[in-house]
Amino acid sequence: HGFSPSLRASFNPSDTVSMYISYAHGFTAPSPSQLYLTYGAPGTYLTVGNPNLRPETSRGLELGIEAGDSALGGSLRFFHNNYRNFIDTNYGVTPNDPNWNSAWTGQYPMGVTMAVNKARARIYGIEASGQWQIDTNWYTQAAVTWARGKDTATNRPLNTVAPLKSRLVAGYERTDWGAEAQLNLVAKRSRVARSE
């Protein structure tokens, strides 16, 4: 269980522009699969449950601006979150790790992973999005997100934070049918913490 208060203040300089700032506490309990589910097969990979996971807590700040309306508009937001006991969901376990079980040696050439807690972590970034209703039927949407994550206890990157990514959408809609095309673009991951 946890208590997660939040506070938000906004200012509307005009009918179509809104600026806001919010501060929030977060609480995330480990899922049953992160705690107990183990799956994989010898000769491939192994994902192991971790019954020692502790709940993740966070404190986050977000600044944003929204402009326009559903016909033509967009938003820009900056976020910054600090975590305690951050749940890293895809942590690579190696023979040098205290979580390693000697029975796994030589059995899983594609690796062994599990969820672990990072004592302290930080994730921050920027997200921009927009939409344009070209006419009654045609519309477009676009979004781009840049984020950085760091294990602040070890000063290493968080592998679970996605690199720069964007989404482009073009669609046609009527009352009885529609069609949509999406293009998702993701940059190469350049900041990676290698297993030790």
ChimeraX commands (.cxc) that place a marker at each C-alpha (Angstrom):
marker #1 position 0.00,0.00,0.00 radius 0.5
marker #1 position 1.06,3.57,-0.44 radius 0.5
marker #1 position -0.08,7.19,-0.30 radius 0.5
marker #1 position 0.41,9.17,-3.53 radius 0.5
marker #1 position -0.56,12.84,-3.23 radius 0.5
marker #1 position -0.29,15.22,-6.17 radius 0.5
marker #1 position -0.64,18.95,-6.73 radius 0.5
marker #1 position -1.30,20.82,-9.97 radius 0.5
marker #1 position -1.55,24.51,-10.82 radius 0.5
marker #1 position -2.54,25.87,-14.22 radius 0.5
marker #1 position -2.78,29.24,-15.92 radius 0.5
marker #1 position -4.84,30.04,-19.02 radius 0.5
marker #1 position -3.58,33.22,-20.69 radius 0.5
marker #1 position -6.19,32.74,-23.44 radius 0.5
marker #1 position -9.03,30.42,-24.42 radius 0.5
marker #1 position -6.70,28.24,-26.46 radius 0.5
marker #1 position -3.52,28.23,-24.35 radius 0.5
marker #1 position -2.98,26.51,-21.02 radius 0.5
marker #1 position 0.23,26.30,-18.99 radius 0.5
marker #1 position 0.63,24.04,-15.98 radius 0.5
marker #1 position 2.99,22.69,-13.36 radius 0.5
marker #1 position 2.40,19.55,-11.34 radius 0.5
marker #1 position 4.17,17.74,-8.54 radius 0.5
marker #1 position 3.32,14.17,-7.56 radius 0.5
marker #1 position 4.39,11.28,-5.37 radius 0.5
marker #1 position 4.19,7.84,-6.98 radius 0.5
marker #1 position 3.99,4.32,-5.61 radius 0.5
marker #1 position 4.32,1.11,-7.66 radius 0.5
marker #1 position 4.12,-2.31,-6.04 radius 0.5
marker #1 position 5.91,-5.18,-7.82 radius 0.5
marker #1 position 3.61,-7.27,-10.01 radius 0.5
marker #1 position 3.05,-10.98,-9.25 radius 0.5
marker #1 position 5.00,-11.93,-12.41 radius 0.5
marker #1 position 7.99,-9.79,-11.36 radius 0.5
marker #1 position 7.93,-11.46,-7.96 radius 0.5
marker #1 position 7.28,-15.10,-8.78 radius 0.5
marker #1 position 7.09,-15.96,-12.50 radius 0.5
marker #1 position 10.04,-17.93,-13.91 radius 0.5
marker #1 position 10.11,-19.02,-17.55 radius 0.5
marker #1 position 12.58,-20.01,-20.25 radius 0.5
marker #1 position 14.27,-23.17,-21.48 radius 0.5
marker #1 position 17.81,-24.57,-21.38 radius 0.5
marker #1 position 19.65,-23.67,-24.56 radius 0.5
marker #1 position 17.75,-20.36,-24.89 radius 0.5
marker #1 position 17.10,-17.81,-22.13 radius 0.5
marker #1 position 15.73,-17.62,-18.58 radius 0.5
marker #1 position 13.64,-14.95,-16.86 radius 0.5
marker #1 position 13.49,-15.37,-13.09 radius 0.5
marker #1 position 11.05,-13.95,-10.53 radius 0.5
marker #1 position 12.47,-11.97,-7.63 radius 0.5
marker #1 position 10.44,-12.37,-4.39 radius 0.5
marker #1 position 12.70,-9.81,-2.65 radius 0.5
marker #1 position 11.50,-6.85,-4.77 radius 0.5
marker #1 position 10.43,-3.80,-2.78 radius 0.5
marker #1 position 7.82,-1.24,-3.88 radius 0.5
marker #1 position 9.03,1.61,-6.05 radius 0.5
marker #1 position 8.38,5.19,-4.91 radius 0.5
marker #1 position 8.90,8.40,-6.84 radius 0.5
marker #1 position 8.62,12.15,-6.75 radius 0.5
marker #1 position 7.99,13.90,-10.03 radius 0.5
marker #1 position 7.75,17.38,-11.46 radius 0.5
marker #1 position 6.09,18.20,-14.79 radius 0.5
marker #1 position 5.88,21.51,-16.67 radius 0.5
marker #1 position 3.76,21.82,-19.77 radius 0.5
marker #1 position 1.92,23.97,-22.24 radius 0.5
marker #1 position -1.09,23.05,-24.35 radius 0.5
marker #1 position -2.31,25.15,-27.24 radius 0.5
marker #1 position -5.08,24.99,-29.82 radius 0.5
marker #1 position -7.97,22.55,-29.90 radius 0.5
marker #1 position -8.87,19.16,-31.40 radius 0.5
marker #1 position -8.86,20.66,-34.91 radius 0.5
marker #1 position -5.37,22.16,-34.68 radius 0.5
marker #1 position -3.26,22.03,-31.58 radius 0.5
marker #1 position -0.35,20.62,-29.71 radius 0.5
marker #1 position 1.41,20.27,-26.42 radius 0.5
marker #1 position 4.93,20.39,-25.00 radius 0.5
marker #1 position 5.88,18.96,-21.61 radius 0.5
marker #1 position 9.02,18.51,-19.56 radius 0.5
marker #1 position 9.15,15.82,-16.87 radius 0.5
marker #1 position 11.66,14.98,-14.15 radius 0.5
marker #1 position 11.23,12.03,-11.78 radius 0.5
marker #1 position 13.40,10.79,-8.91 radius 0.5
marker #1 position 12.91,7.19,-7.74 radius 0.5
marker #1 position 13.68,5.09,-4.67 radius 0.5
marker #1 position 13.87,1.33,-5.17 radius 0.5
marker #1 position 13.33,1.77,-8.92 radius 0.5
marker #1 position 12.12,-1.52,-10.43 radius 0.5
marker #1 position 14.44,-2.37,-13.33 radius 0.5
marker #1 position 12.38,-4.96,-15.22 radius 0.5
marker #1 position 15.03,-6.42,-17.53 radius 0.5
marker #1 position 18.21,-6.66,-15.49 radius 0.5
marker #1 position 20.84,-9.02,-16.92 radius 0.5
marker #1 position 22.19,-11.43,-14.30 radius 0.5
marker #1 position 25.77,-12.68,-14.77 radius 0.5
marker #1 position 27.96,-15.13,-12.81 radius 0.5
marker #1 position 29.53,-12.17,-10.97 radius 0.5
marker #1 position 26.12,-11.03,-9.67 radius 0.5
marker #1 position 24.94,-12.01,-6.15 radius 0.5
marker #1 position 21.61,-13.09,-7.69 radius 0.5
marker #1 position 23.35,-15.73,-9.84 radius 0.5
marker #1 position 22.51,-19.41,-9.26 radius 0.5
marker #1 position 25.37,-21.77,-10.12 radius 0.5
marker #1 position 22.85,-24.21,-11.66 radius 0.5
marker #1 position 22.36,-21.71,-14.51 radius 0.5
marker #1 position 26.00,-21.87,-15.65 radius 0.5
marker #1 position 26.23,-22.90,-19.32 radius 0.5
marker #1 position 22.47,-23.53,-19.56 radius 0.5
marker #1 position 21.17,-20.23,-20.99 radius 0.5
marker #1 position 23.35,-18.82,-23.78 radius 0.5
marker #1 position 20.83,-16.03,-24.52 radius 0.5
marker #1 position 21.10,-14.76,-20.94 radius 0.5
marker #1 position 19.32,-14.67,-17.62 radius 0.5
marker #1 position 17.19,-11.67,-16.64 radius 0.5
marker #1 position 15.12,-10.64,-13.64 radius 0.5
marker #1 position 13.53,-7.56,-12.08 radius 0.5
marker #1 position 15.67,-5.85,-9.43 radius 0.5
marker #1 position 15.49,-2.71,-7.33 radius 0.5
marker #1 position 17.86,0.17,-8.04 radius 0.5
marker #1 position 18.38,2.15,-4.82 radius 0.5
marker #1 position 18.04,5.54,-6.55 radius 0.5
marker #1 position 17.27,6.53,-10.13 radius 0.5
marker #1 position 16.34,9.55,-12.19 radius 0.5
marker #1 position 14.34,9.83,-15.43 radius 0.5
marker #1 position 13.78,13.12,-17.23 radius 0.5
marker #1 position 12.82,14.21,-20.70 radius 0.5
marker #1 position 10.68,16.20,-23.11 radius 0.5
marker #1 position 7.59,15.18,-25.06 radius 0.5
marker #1 position 5.94,17.14,-27.88 radius 0.5
marker #1 position 2.76,16.25,-29.76 radius 0.5
marker #1 position 0.34,17.83,-32.18 radius 0.5
marker #1 position -2.71,17.16,-34.32 radius 0.5
marker #1 position -4.33,18.71,-37.35 radius 0.5
marker #1 position -7.84,17.97,-38.61 radius 0.5
marker #1 position -7.17,18.85,-42.24 radius 0.5
marker #1 position -10.83,18.72,-43.25 radius 0.5
marker #1 position -13.95,16.79,-42.31 radius 0.5
marker #1 position -12.34,13.45,-43.15 radius 0.5
marker #1 position -8.54,13.77,-43.20 radius 0.5
marker #1 position -6.33,14.22,-40.13 radius 0.5
marker #1 position -2.71,13.96,-39.05 radius 0.5
marker #1 position -0.96,13.51,-35.70 radius 0.5
marker #1 position 2.68,13.58,-34.63 radius 0.5
marker #1 position 4.59,13.01,-31.40 radius 0.5
marker #1 position 8.24,12.89,-30.38 radius 0.5
marker #1 position 9.70,11.86,-27.00 radius 0.5
marker #1 position 13.25,12.20,-25.70 radius 0.5
marker #1 position 14.14,10.75,-22.29 radius 0.5
marker #1 position 17.22,10.00,-20.24 radius 0.5
marker #1 position 17.44,7.62,-17.32 radius 0.5
marker #1 position 20.26,7.09,-14.83 radius 0.5
marker #1 position 20.92,4.83,-11.87 radius 0.5
marker #1 position 22.15,7.66,-9.63 radius 0.5
marker #1 position 23.69,5.26,-7.10 radius 0.5
marker #1 position 26.12,3.87,-9.71 radius 0.5
marker #1 position 26.00,6.69,-12.31 radius 0.5
marker #1 position 25.09,4.16,-15.05 radius 0.5
marker #1 position 22.30,4.50,-17.65 radius 0.5
marker #1 position 18.95,2.76,-17.19 radius 0.5
marker #1 position 18.46,0.28,-20.04 radius 0.5
marker #1 position 14.67,0.30,-19.58 radius 0.5
marker #1 position 14.40,3.94,-20.73 radius 0.5
marker #1 position 13.65,4.11,-24.45 radius 0.5
marker #1 position 15.85,6.18,-26.82 radius 0.5
marker #1 position 14.50,9.06,-28.91 radius 0.5
marker #1 position 11.28,7.98,-30.59 radius 0.5
marker #1 position 8.56,9.55,-32.71 radius 0.5
marker #1 position 5.19,8.63,-34.18 radius 0.5
marker #1 position 3.57,9.99,-37.32 radius 0.5
marker #1 position -0.07,9.32,-38.17 radius 0.5
marker #1 position -2.21,10.07,-41.21 radius 0.5
marker #1 position -5.82,9.01,-41.32 radius 0.5
marker #1 position -9.14,9.21,-43.08 radius 0.5
marker #1 position -12.43,8.83,-41.21 radius 0.5
marker #1 position -16.12,8.79,-42.00 radius 0.5
marker #1 position -19.09,7.96,-39.83 radius 0.5
marker #1 position -19.17,4.31,-40.99 radius 0.5
marker #1 position -15.51,3.50,-41.81 radius 0.5
marker #1 position -11.96,4.82,-41.71 radius 0.5
marker #1 position -8.32,4.01,-42.33 radius 0.5
marker #1 position -5.11,5.06,-40.64 radius 0.5
marker #1 position -1.38,4.73,-41.37 radius 0.5
marker #1 position 1.22,5.00,-38.61 radius 0.5
marker #1 position 4.98,5.33,-38.81 radius 0.5
marker #1 position 6.99,4.72,-35.63 radius 0.5
marker #1 position 10.63,5.82,-35.64 radius 0.5
marker #1 position 13.14,4.94,-32.93 radius 0.5
marker #1 position 16.73,6.12,-32.71 radius 0.5
marker #1 position 19.62,3.77,-32.03 radius 0.5
marker #1 position 20.22,3.22,-28.33 radius 0.5
marker #1 position 23.58,4.83,-27.60 radius 0.5
marker #1 position 23.59,4.82,-23.77 radius 0.5
marker #1 position 23.65,1.24,-22.48 radius 0.5
marker #1 position 24.74,-0.21,-19.14 radius 0.5
marker #1 position 26.46,-3.52,-19.86 radius 0.5
marker #1 position 26.13,-6.42,-17.43 radius 0.5
marker #1 position 29.23,-6.86,-15.32 radius 0.5
marker link #1:1,2 radius 0.2
marker link #1:2,3 radius 0.2
marker link #1:3,4 radius 0.2
marker link #1:4,5 radius 0.2
marker link #1:5,6 radius 0.2
marker link #1:6,7 radius 0.2
marker link #1:7,8 radius 0.2
marker link #1:8,9 radius 0.2
marker link #1:9,10 radius 0.2
marker link #1:10,11 radius 0.2
marker link #1:11,12 radius 0.2
marker link #1:12,13 radius 0.2
marker link #1:13,14 radius 0.2
marker link #1:14,15 radius 0.2
marker link #1:15,16 radius 0.2
marker link #1:16,17 radius 0.2
marker link #1:17,18 radius 0.2
marker link #1:18,19 radius 0.2
marker link #1:19,20 radius 0.2
marker link #1:20,21 radius 0.2
marker link #1:21,22 radius 0.2
marker link #1:22,23 radius 0.2
marker link #1:23,24 radius 0.2
marker link #1:24,25 radius 0.2
marker link #1:25,26 radius 0.2
marker link #1:26,27 radius 0.2
marker link #1:27,28 radius 0.2
marker link #1:28,29 radius 0.2
marker link #1:29,30 radius 0.2
marker link #1:30,31 radius 0.2
marker link #1:31,32 radius 0.2
marker link #1:32,33 radius 0.2
marker link #1:33,34 radius 0.2
marker link #1:34,35 radius 0.2
marker link #1:35,36 radius 0.2
marker link #1:36,37 radius 0.2
marker link #1:37,38 radius 0.2
marker link #1:38,39 radius 0.2
marker link #1:39,40 radius 0.2
marker link #1:40,41 radius 0.2
marker link #1:41,42 radius 0.2
marker link #1:42,43 radius 0.2
marker link #1:43,44 radius 0.2
marker link #1:44,45 radius 0.2
marker link #1:45,46 radius 0.2
marker link #1:46,47 radius 0.2
marker link #1:47,48 radius 0.2
marker link #1:48,49 radius 0.2
marker link #1:49,50 radius 0.2
marker link #1:50,51 radius 0.2
marker link #1:51,52 radius 0.2
marker link #1:52,53 radius 0.2
marker link #1:53,54 radius 0.2
marker link #1:54,55 radius 0.2
marker link #1:55,56 radius 0.2
marker link #1:56,57 radius 0.2
marker link #1:57,58 radius 0.2
marker link #1:58,59 radius 0.2
marker link #1:59,60 radius 0.2
marker link #1:60,61 radius 0.2
marker link #1:61,62 radius 0.2
marker link #1:62,63 radius 0.2
marker link #1:63,64 radius 0.2
marker link #1:64,65 radius 0.2
marker link #1:65,66 radius 0.2
marker link #1:66,67 radius 0.2
marker link #1:67,68 radius 0.2
marker link #1:68,69 radius 0.2
marker link #1:69,70 radius 0.2
marker link #1:70,71 radius 0.2
marker link #1:71,72 radius 0.2
marker link #1:72,73 radius 0.2
marker link #1:73,74 radius 0.2
marker link #1:74,75 radius 0.2
marker link #1:75,76 radius 0.2
marker link #1:76,77 radius 0.2
marker link #1:77,78 radius 0.2
marker link #1:78,79 radius 0.2
marker link #1:79,80 radius 0.2
marker link #1:80,81 radius 0.2
marker link #1:81,82 radius 0.2
marker link #1:82,83 radius 0.2
marker link #1:83,84 radius 0.2
marker link #1:84,85 radius 0.2
marker link #1:85,86 radius 0.2
marker link #1:86,87 radius 0.2
marker link #1:87,88 radius 0.2
marker link #1:88,89 radius 0.2
marker link #1:89,90 radius 0.2
marker link #1:90,91 radius 0.2
marker link #1:91,92 radius 0.2
marker link #1:92,93 radius 0.2
marker link #1:93,94 radius 0.2
marker link #1:94,95 radius 0.2
marker link #1:95,96 radius 0.2
marker link #1:96,97 radius 0.2
marker link #1:97,98 radius 0.2
marker link #1:98,99 radius 0.2
marker link #1:99,100 radius 0.2
marker link #1:100,101 radius 0.2
marker link #1:101,102 radius 0.2
marker link #1:102,103 radius 0.2
marker link #1:103,104 radius 0.2
marker link #1:104,105 radius 0.2
marker link #1:105,106 radius 0.2
marker link #1:106,107 radius 0.2
marker link #1:107,108 radius 0.2
marker link #1:108,109 radius 0.2
marker link #1:109,110 radius 0.2
marker link #1:110,111 radius 0.2
marker link #1:111,112 radius 0.2
marker link #1:112,113 radius 0.2
marker link #1:113,114 radius 0.2
marker link #1:114,115 radius 0.2
marker link #1:115,116 radius 0.2
marker link #1:116,117 radius 0.2
marker link #1:117,118 radius 0.2
marker link #1:118,119 radius 0.2
marker link #1:119,120 radius 0.2
marker link #1:120,121 radius 0.2
marker link #1:121,122 radius 0.2
marker link #1:122,123 radius 0.2
marker link #1:123,124 radius 0.2
marker link #1:124,125 radius 0.2
marker link #1:125,126 radius 0.2
marker link #1:126,127 radius 0.2
marker link #1:127,128 radius 0.2
marker link #1:128,129 radius 0.2
marker link #1:129,130 radius 0.2
marker link #1:130,131 radius 0.2
marker link #1:131,132 radius 0.2
marker link #1:132,133 radius 0.2
marker link #1:133,134 radius 0.2
marker link #1:134,135 radius 0.2
marker link #1:135,136 radius 0.2
marker link #1:136,137 radius 0.2
marker link #1:137,138 radius 0.2
marker link #1:138,139 radius 0.2
marker link #1:139,140 radius 0.2
marker link #1:140,141 radius 0.2
marker link #1:141,142 radius 0.2
marker link #1:142,143 radius 0.2
marker link #1:143,144 radius 0.2
marker link #1:144,145 radius 0.2
marker link #1:145,146 radius 0.2
marker link #1:146,147 radius 0.2
marker link #1:147,148 radius 0.2
marker link #1:148,149 radius 0.2
marker link #1:149,150 radius 0.2
marker link #1:150,151 radius 0.2
marker link #1:151,152 radius 0.2
marker link #1:152,153 radius 0.2
marker link #1:153,154 radius 0.2
marker link #1:154,155 radius 0.2
marker link #1:155,156 radius 0.2
marker link #1:156,157 radius 0.2
marker link #1:157,158 radius 0.2
marker link #1:158,159 radius 0.2
marker link #1:159,160 radius 0.2
marker link #1:160,161 radius 0.2
marker link #1:161,162 radius 0.2
marker link #1:162,163 radius 0.2
marker link #1:163,164 radius 0.2
marker link #1:164,165 radius 0.2
marker link #1:165,166 radius 0.2
marker link #1:166,167 radius 0.2
marker link #1:167,168 radius 0.2
marker link #1:168,169 radius 0.2
marker link #1:169,170 radius 0.2
marker link #1:170,171 radius 0.2
marker link #1:171,172 radius 0.2
marker link #1:172,173 radius 0.2
marker link #1:173,174 radius 0.2
marker link #1:174,175 radius 0.2
marker link #1:175,176 radius 0.2
marker link #1:176,177 radius 0.2
marker link #1:177,178 radius 0.2
marker link #1:178,179 radius 0.2
marker link #1:179,180 radius 0.2
marker link #1:180,181 radius 0.2
marker link #1:181,182 radius 0.2
marker link #1:182,183 radius 0.2
marker link #1:183,184 radius 0.2
marker link #1:184,185 radius 0.2
marker link #1:185,186 radius 0.2
marker link #1:186,187 radius 0.2
marker link #1:187,188 radius 0.2
marker link #1:188,189 radius 0.2
marker link #1:189,190 radius 0.2
marker link #1:190,191 radius 0.2
marker link #1:191,192 radius 0.2
marker link #1:192,193 radius 0.2
marker link #1:193,194 radius 0.2
marker link #1:194,195 radius 0.2
marker link #1:195,196 radius 0.2
view
